[in-house]
Amino acid sequence: MSGVSNKKAFENFEKLAKYHKKRPEPPFLRASTLLVPHYIDEEEIENISRFIANLDPTIPYSLLAFYPWYLFSDMPLISREFALRCEKIARNSGLKKVRIGNLHLLR
């Protein structure tokens, strides 16, 4: 969305994942993706989930329901079906701790 590479974010996440193994509870590291309609798709969720699972499948991953606000007020809410598909994709990619956040925002 910003036009800036996310390479550094992935590199930093990879470095931090090593600490998660040293302190899994409470989790040293968590990942989350905001499910923005028309910007995030199932393929992207699968790629992110595989990346995390290859580092450590016990890293918690939250899929956050988007709420249209401010400059995005014309965007729709995310559907419950899409969020559930994304959760299943993340689990099928090998992640063990996947949750959907902001359930009350799903339509």
GINOR-V89218 format. One record per helix or strand of 2 or more residues. SS is the DSSP state (2 for helix, 1 for strand). FROM is the first residue (numbers start at 1). TO is the last residue. Records with the same first field share a line. If there is no record, write none. Layout:
# GINOR-V89218
SS=FROM-TO, FROM-TO
This chain:
# GINOR-V89218
2=7-22, 42-55, 70-72, 80-92, 103-105
1=30-35, 60-65, 98-101
